[in-house]
């Protein structure tokens, strides 16, 4: 779908009765409102659809709340989860009157990032290929009150259920760190993941592969084909929507929370990146691991700003439960070919110049993809423009380095609060091309500090185990 006319024709052919207007909020959650299909005209794509933005987290105050949702024809699809035939459209957000892009709209930030890339003359396209992991559980319960809090997740695959009376319990439970990747009957979720794949492809998200991931209890990964920065983020929103709704259809629950299980692997979102110009890849060359000098400088920028990037790419308190040694999490900031213990990896599957890319491993799927991809590209471009040397590669198993060597390798922040401190100290690269604004970053830091404090100020259940008899 490339024009309003073609979108309306799609709606007519599918006898759509409703249109669902979707947009992404500050923290990466799709929001929506719906209208009868007769309300959607060709003019609506240019004029926008008005709504109240005062109740969206981190957006407008109540005295200046009118906003416009500007539908993007390229995002149109028939929503497979609605009982009534419904056309879905994703929007960017604009100010009323001027129709200027709203500076806190994540999709608008991604659009400005792509415009900034063009303005540099270095490249015309930045491709992003995220690998998002998630868990599919059979049950989740949680609560937090003044006088107590708890959480509990359960999965029929979970190794902790080996002793349950399931009438009968057939075993075949996946042990901790052994989910990569046994066949059925240990892997019970092949058909669910396949259904997710087929629905995503139906909605225009081409899939490369799906599989069980390392952790017990239904950890999964589905990889879709790389795309330009904003389109890759659009597809991640569809991805999340499909995963959660297909899981619900099967009376299961899916989560992109980075670390829902103690003592097993968490869920990451490794992001593959490359720059292209006029259809030619710019990251292939004769330097280390077949990279170009531009690619090495790009890595230099990523590593220089990695600690502040964590405030955007690993944006929850739970993110830092994942970023700990021992669970394949890239806590050490180095680069390497093949080595998955490095924060930046250069995949070596193919010698084709078009396949040459870098993979940044610290991000996780709780991140807003529009903000994450924009921030990563800006950090990399800062490296290219300023010729930032990434230093020597680290082609050793970082987790087995002796302490004296490990001290020389910088690491990610230890908490969300520390990451926010890093962002406050290092954010000028995000302001280039007016991609991010100081207003947005101030709002982001303020909101995220409240999250950090909300956890910091509460007694933790494990503290009772440690200290109740003090």
C-alpha positions as CSV (number, residue, x, y, z in Angstrom):
1,X,0.0,0.0,0.0
2,X,1.6,3.3,-1.1
3,X,-1.3,5.7,-1.5
4,X,-4.5,6.6,0.3
5,X,-6.4,5.4,-2.7
6,X,-4.8,2.0,-2.6
7,X,-5.5,1.7,1.1
8,X,-9.2,2.5,0.6
9,X,-9.3,-0.1,-2.2
10,X,-7.8,-2.7,0.2
11,X,-10.6,-1.8,2.7
12,X,-13.2,-2.2,0.1
13,X,-12.0,-5.5,-1.2
14,X,-11.9,-6.9,2.3
15,X,-15.3,-5.4,3.2
16,X,-13.8,-3.6,6.2
17,X,-16.3,-2.1,8.6
18,X,-13.9,-0.4,10.9
19,X,-10.5,1.3,10.8
20,X,-8.1,1.1,13.7
21,X,-5.7,4.0,14.2
22,X,-2.5,2.9,15.9
23,X,0.4,5.0,17.2
24,X,3.3,4.2,19.5
25,X,3.7,6.0,22.9
26,X,6.9,7.2,24.5
27,X,7.8,3.9,26.0
28,X,7.1,1.7,23.0
29,X,3.5,0.5,23.5
30,X,0.9,0.7,20.7
31,X,-2.1,2.8,21.5
32,X,-5.2,3.0,19.3
33,X,-8.7,4.3,18.6
34,X,-11.2,3.1,16.0
35,X,-13.7,4.6,13.6
36,X,-16.3,3.3,11.2
37,X,-14.6,2.9,7.8
38,X,-16.8,5.6,6.2
39,X,-14.9,8.2,8.4
40,X,-11.6,7.4,6.6
41,X,-11.3,9.4,3.4
42,X,-8.3,10.2,1.2
43,X,-8.2,13.7,2.8
44,X,-7.7,12.2,6.2
45,X,-4.2,11.1,5.3
46,X,-3.2,14.7,4.6
47,X,-5.3,16.4,7.2
48,X,-4.8,14.0,10.1
49,X,-7.2,12.6,12.7
50,X,-7.6,14.6,15.9
51,X,-7.4,13.1,19.4
52,X,-6.6,14.1,23.0
53,X,-3.0,13.5,23.8
54,X,-3.1,14.5,27.5
55,X,-3.6,11.0,28.8
56,X,-0.6,9.5,26.9
57,X,2.3,8.9,29.2
58,X,5.0,11.6,28.7
59,X,3.0,13.6,26.1
60,X,0.9,16.7,26.3
61,X,-0.5,18.6,29.4
62,X,-4.2,19.0,29.6
63,X,-4.2,22.7,28.5
64,X,-2.6,21.9,25.2
65,X,-3.7,18.4,24.4
66,X,-5.1,18.4,20.9
67,X,-3.0,16.3,18.5
68,X,-3.2,14.9,15.0
69,X,-2.6,11.3,14.0
70,X,-1.2,11.2,10.5
71,X,-1.9,7.7,8.9
72,X,0.9,6.2,6.8
73,X,-0.5,4.3,3.8
74,X,2.5,1.9,3.8
75,X,1.5,0.4,7.1
76,X,-2.0,-0.7,6.1
77,X,-3.2,-4.3,6.9
78,X,-6.4,-6.1,7.8
79,X,-6.2,-6.8,11.5
80,X,-6.4,-10.6,11.9
81,X,-7.4,-10.4,15.6
82,X,-10.6,-8.4,15.2
83,X,-14.0,-10.2,14.9
84,X,-15.3,-7.5,12.6
85,X,-13.3,-6.8,9.4
86,X,-10.9,-4.0,10.5
87,X,-8.3,-2.0,8.6
88,X,-5.2,-1.1,10.6
89,X,-3.1,2.0,10.0
90,X,0.0,3.2,11.9
91,X,0.4,6.9,12.4
92,X,3.0,9.6,13.1
93,X,1.9,12.4,15.4
94,X,1.7,16.1,14.5
95,X,0.8,19.3,16.1
96,X,-2.6,20.8,15.3
97,X,-2.6,23.9,13.1
98,X,1.0,23.7,11.9
99,X,1.0,19.9,11.3
100,X,4.7,20.0,12.4
101,X,6.0,16.6,13.7
102,X,5.5,16.3,17.5
103,X,9.0,16.2,19.0
104,X,8.1,13.5,21.5
105,X,6.6,11.1,19.0
106,X,9.0,8.1,18.7
107,X,8.0,7.4,15.1
108,X,8.7,11.1,14.3
109,X,12.1,10.7,16.0
110,X,12.9,7.7,13.7
111,X,11.8,9.8,10.6
112,X,14.1,12.6,11.6
113,X,17.0,10.2,12.1
114,X,16.6,9.0,8.5
115,X,16.5,12.6,7.3
116,X,19.7,13.4,9.3
117,X,21.5,10.4,7.7
118,X,20.7,11.8,4.3
119,X,21.9,15.3,5.3
120,X,25.4,13.9,6.2
121,X,25.9,12.6,2.7
122,X,27.6,9.5,4.2
123,X,24.8,7.1,3.3
124,X,21.1,7.1,2.3
125,X,19.9,4.0,4.2
126,X,20.5,2.5,7.5
127,X,19.3,-1.0,7.7
128,X,18.3,-2.5,11.1
129,X,17.7,-6.2,11.8
130,X,16.5,-6.9,15.4
131,X,16.5,-10.3,16.9
132,X,13.9,-10.1,19.7
133,X,13.5,-12.9,22.2
134,X,10.5,-13.5,24.4
135,X,8.8,-15.9,26.8
136,X,5.5,-17.8,26.3
137,X,4.2,-18.7,29.8
138,X,1.1,-20.7,30.8
139,X,0.3,-18.4,33.8
140,X,1.5,-15.2,35.4
141,X,0.4,-13.7,38.7
142,X,1.8,-10.6,40.5
143,X,0.8,-7.9,42.9
144,X,2.5,-5.0,44.8
145,X,0.9,-3.5,47.9
146,X,2.0,-1.5,50.9
147,X,2.3,-4.6,53.1
148,X,3.5,-7.2,50.5
149,X,4.4,-8.0,46.9
150,X,4.9,-11.2,44.9
151,X,5.2,-12.6,41.4
152,X,4.9,-16.1,40.0
153,X,5.2,-17.4,36.4
154,X,4.5,-20.9,35.3
155,X,5.1,-23.0,32.2
156,X,4.4,-26.6,31.4
157,X,7.9,-26.7,29.9
158,X,9.5,-25.4,33.0
159,X,12.0,-27.7,34.7
160,X,10.5,-26.8,38.1
161,X,7.4,-28.7,37.0
162,X,9.2,-32.0,36.8
163,X,7.7,-33.1,40.1
164,X,4.2,-31.9,39.6
165,X,1.2,-34.3,39.5
166,X,0.0,-33.5,36.0
167,X,-1.9,-36.8,35.6
168,X,0.3,-37.9,34.0
169,X,3.6,-36.0,34.1
170,X,5.5,-37.2,31.1
171,X,8.7,-35.4,31.8
172,X,10.4,-33.9,28.8
173,X,11.0,-30.6,30.7
174,X,13.7,-28.3,29.4
175,X,16.5,-27.9,31.9
176,X,18.0,-24.5,32.7
177,X,20.1,-23.2,29.8
178,X,19.3,-26.2,27.6
179,X,16.5,-24.8,25.5
180,X,18.7,-24.2,22.4
181,X,17.2,-26.1,20.7
182,X,15.7,-29.6,21.3
183,X,12.8,-30.9,19.2
184,X,9.4,-32.0,20.4
185,X,8.2,-33.3,22.8
186,X,10.6,-31.2,24.9
187,X,9.8,-28.2,22.7
188,X,6.0,-27.9,23.1
189,X,5.6,-24.5,21.3
190,X,6.6,-25.3,17.7
191,X,3.0,-24.9,16.4
192,X,2.4,-21.7,18.3
193,X,5.6,-20.1,16.9
194,X,4.8,-21.2,13.4
195,X,1.3,-19.6,13.7
196,X,3.0,-16.4,14.8
197,X,5.3,-16.6,11.8
198,X,2.5,-17.2,9.3
199,X,0.4,-14.3,10.7
200,X,3.4,-11.9,10.6
201,X,4.1,-12.9,7.0
202,X,0.4,-12.3,6.2
203,X,0.8,-8.8,7.6
204,X,3.9,-8.0,5.5
205,X,6.7,-9.0,7.9
206,X,9.0,-11.5,6.1
207,X,10.4,-14.0,8.5
208,X,13.8,-15.7,8.3
209,X,13.5,-18.3,11.1
210,X,11.9,-19.2,14.4
211,X,13.2,-21.4,17.2
212,X,13.2,-22.2,20.9
213,X,15.7,-20.1,22.8
214,X,18.2,-21.1,25.5
215,X,16.1,-20.7,28.7
216,X,13.6,-23.2,30.0
217,X,9.9,-22.5,30.1
218,X,9.1,-21.4,26.6
219,X,11.7,-18.8,25.6
220,X,11.5,-18.1,21.9
221,X,13.0,-16.1,19.1
222,X,11.5,-15.2,15.7
223,X,13.8,-13.3,13.3
224,X,12.4,-11.0,10.6
225,X,14.3,-9.7,7.6
226,X,16.2,-6.4,8.0
227,X,14.6,-3.2,6.7
228,X,15.3,0.6,6.8
229,X,15.4,2.1,10.2
230,X,11.8,3.3,10.6
231,X,10.3,0.4,8.7
232,X,12.2,-2.1,10.8
233,X,10.7,-0.4,13.9
234,X,7.2,-0.5,12.3
235,X,7.7,-4.2,11.9
236,X,8.8,-4.7,15.5
237,X,5.5,-3.2,16.6
238,X,3.6,-5.7,14.4
239,X,5.8,-8.5,15.7
240,X,4.9,-7.7,19.3
241,X,1.3,-7.4,18.5
242,X,1.2,-10.8,16.8
243,X,3.2,-12.6,19.4
244,X,1.0,-11.5,22.3
245,X,-2.3,-12.0,20.5
246,X,-1.5,-15.5,19.1
247,X,-0.3,-16.5,22.6
248,X,-3.6,-15.2,24.1
249,X,-5.5,-17.2,21.4
250,X,-3.9,-20.3,22.8
251,X,-4.7,-19.3,26.4
252,X,-1.0,-18.5,27.0
253,X,0.7,-15.2,27.8
254,X,3.8,-13.8,26.1
255,X,6.2,-11.2,27.6
256,X,9.1,-9.2,26.3
257,X,10.3,-8.5,29.8
258,X,14.1,-9.0,29.7
259,X,14.5,-11.1,32.8
260,X,11.4,-12.8,34.1
261,X,13.3,-15.9,35.5
262,X,16.1,-15.9,38.1
263,X,19.0,-18.2,37.3
264,X,18.3,-18.6,33.6
265,X,18.9,-16.7,30.4
266,X,17.0,-13.4,29.8
267,X,15.6,-12.1,26.6
268,X,17.7,-9.8,24.4
269,X,17.2,-7.9,21.2
270,X,20.4,-8.0,19.3
271,X,20.4,-5.3,16.6
272,X,22.2,-5.9,13.3
273,X,23.1,-2.6,11.5
274,X,24.6,-1.5,8.2
275,X,24.9,1.6,6.1
276,X,24.2,1.7,2.4
277,X,24.4,4.3,-0.4
278,X,22.8,4.1,-3.8
279,X,22.2,0.4,-3.4
280,X,25.7,-0.4,-2.4
281,X,26.8,-1.7,1.1
282,X,29.3,0.5,2.9
283,X,30.4,-1.8,5.7
284,X,32.3,-4.3,3.6
285,X,36.0,-3.8,3.1
286,X,39.5,-5.1,3.8
287,X,39.9,-4.2,7.5
288,X,39.3,-6.5,10.5
289,X,36.7,-9.3,9.8
290,X,36.1,-8.0,6.3
291,X,34.8,-4.6,7.5
292,X,35.4,-1.2,5.9
293,X,37.1,1.6,7.8
294,X,33.6,3.3,8.0
295,X,32.2,0.2,9.8
296,X,35.1,0.3,12.3
297,X,34.5,4.0,13.0
298,X,30.8,3.2,13.4
299,X,31.7,0.6,16.0
300,X,33.9,3.2,17.6
301,X,30.9,5.5,18.0
302,X,28.7,2.7,19.4
303,X,31.3,1.7,22.0
304,X,32.1,5.3,23.0
305,X,28.4,6.0,23.7
306,X,27.4,2.5,24.8
307,X,26.9,3.4,28.5
308,X,24.5,6.2,27.7
309,X,22.8,4.1,25.0
310,X,21.8,1.7,27.8
311,X,19.3,4.3,29.1
312,X,17.4,4.0,25.8
313,X,18.2,0.5,24.6
314,X,18.0,-1.3,28.0
315,X,15.4,1.1,29.5
316,X,13.9,-0.8,32.4
317,X,15.1,-1.7,35.9
318,X,14.6,-5.3,34.9
319,X,17.0,-4.8,31.9
320,X,19.9,-4.8,34.4
321,X,18.9,-8.1,35.9
322,X,19.7,-9.5,32.4
323,X,22.9,-7.5,31.9
324,X,25.0,-9.6,34.4
325,X,27.9,-12.0,33.7
326,X,27.2,-15.7,33.1
327,X,24.0,-15.8,30.9
328,X,25.5,-14.8,27.5
329,X,24.6,-11.2,28.2
330,X,27.2,-8.8,26.7
331,X,28.1,-6.8,29.8
332,X,31.7,-6.0,28.5
333,X,32.0,-3.3,25.9
334,X,34.3,-4.7,23.2
335,X,34.0,-5.9,19.6
336,X,34.9,-9.2,18.0
337,X,34.2,-11.5,15.0
338,X,32.1,-14.5,16.0
339,X,32.6,-14.0,19.7
340,X,29.1,-13.7,21.3
341,X,30.5,-12.5,24.6
342,X,31.4,-9.1,23.0
343,X,28.9,-6.2,23.0
344,X,29.6,-5.7,19.3
345,X,29.9,-8.8,17.1
346,X,30.7,-9.1,13.4
347,X,28.7,-12.0,12.0
348,X,30.8,-14.2,9.7
349,X,28.2,-16.4,8.1
350,X,28.8,-15.1,4.6
351,X,31.5,-13.4,2.5
352,X,28.9,-11.5,0.5
353,X,29.5,-7.8,0.9
354,X,25.8,-7.3,1.1
355,X,25.7,-9.4,4.3
356,X,28.5,-7.5,6.0
357,X,27.1,-5.8,9.1
358,X,27.6,-5.3,12.8
359,X,25.5,-6.7,15.6
360,X,25.0,-4.8,18.9
361,X,24.0,-7.1,21.6
362,X,23.1,-5.2,24.9
363,X,19.6,-4.0,23.8
364,X,16.5,-5.9,25.0
365,X,12.9,-6.1,23.7
366,X,11.5,-3.9,26.4
367,X,13.0,-1.0,24.4
368,X,11.1,1.3,22.1
369,X,12.4,0.2,18.7
370,X,12.0,3.7,17.1
371,X,14.1,5.3,19.8
372,X,16.6,2.4,20.0
373,X,17.3,2.3,16.3
374,X,17.6,6.1,16.0
375,X,20.0,6.3,19.0
376,X,22.2,3.4,17.7
377,X,22.5,5.0,14.3
378,X,23.3,8.4,15.8
379,X,26.0,6.9,17.9
380,X,27.5,5.1,15.0
381,X,27.4,8.2,12.7
382,X,29.2,10.1,15.5
383,X,31.9,7.5,15.2
384,X,32.1,7.9,11.4
385,X,32.1,11.7,11.4
386,X,34.7,12.0,14.1
387,X,36.8,8.9,13.0
388,X,36.5,7.3,16.5
389,X,38.9,4.4,16.7
390,X,37.3,1.3,18.3
391,X,40.6,0.0,19.6
392,X,41.8,-3.6,19.2
393,X,39.2,-6.4,18.9
394,X,38.9,-8.8,21.7
395,X,38.8,-12.3,20.3
396,X,38.9,-14.2,23.6
397,X,36.1,-15.5,25.8
398,X,35.6,-12.4,27.9
399,X,34.0,-14.4,30.7
400,X,37.2,-16.4,31.1
401,X,39.6,-13.5,31.1
402,X,41.8,-13.2,34.2
403,X,40.8,-10.3,36.5
404,X,43.8,-8.1,35.5
405,X,42.8,-8.2,31.8
406,X,39.0,-7.9,32.5
407,X,39.6,-4.6,34.4
408,X,40.8,-3.1,31.2
409,X,37.5,-3.8,29.4
410,X,34.8,-1.2,30.1
411,X,31.3,-2.6,31.0
412,X,27.7,-1.5,30.8
413,X,26.1,0.4,33.7
414,X,25.0,-1.7,36.7
415,X,21.6,-0.2,37.0
416,X,19.0,2.0,35.3
417,X,19.9,4.8,37.6
418,X,23.6,4.6,36.6
419,X,22.6,4.4,32.9
420,X,20.5,7.6,33.3
421,X,23.5,9.3,34.8
422,X,25.5,8.3,31.8
423,X,22.8,9.7,29.4
424,X,22.8,13.0,31.3
425,X,26.6,13.2,30.9
426,X,26.7,12.0,27.3
427,X,23.8,13.0,25.0
428,X,25.0,15.6,22.5
429,X,25.3,13.0,19.8
430,X,21.5,12.4,20.1
431,X,20.7,16.1,19.4
432,X,22.4,16.1,16.0
433,X,19.9,17.0,13.2
434,X,17.3,17.7,15.9
435,X,16.5,14.0,15.9
436,X,16.1,13.9,19.7
437,X,15.3,17.2,21.6
438,X,16.5,18.3,25.0
439,X,12.8,18.4,26.0
440,X,12.4,14.7,25.1
441,X,15.5,13.6,26.9
442,X,14.6,15.6,30.0
443,X,11.2,14.0,30.0
444,X,12.7,10.5,29.4
445,X,15.2,10.8,32.2
446,X,12.6,12.2,34.6
447,X,10.1,9.3,33.8
448,X,12.8,6.6,34.0
449,X,14.1,7.9,37.3
450,X,10.6,7.6,38.8
451,X,10.7,3.9,37.6
452,X,14.1,3.4,39.2
453,X,13.0,5.0,42.5
454,X,9.8,3.0,42.6
455,X,11.8,-0.2,42.8
456,X,14.6,1.3,44.9
457,X,12.2,2.5,47.6
458,X,10.3,-0.8,48.0
459,X,11.2,-3.7,50.3
460,X,12.2,-6.7,48.1
461,X,10.8,-10.2,49.1
462,X,14.3,-11.6,49.1
463,X,15.3,-9.1,51.7
464,X,12.9,-10.8,54.1
465,X,14.8,-14.0,53.4
466,X,18.1,-12.3,54.1
467,X,17.4,-9.9,56.9
468,X,14.1,-10.6,58.7
469,X,15.9,-12.1,61.7
470,X,18.4,-9.3,61.9
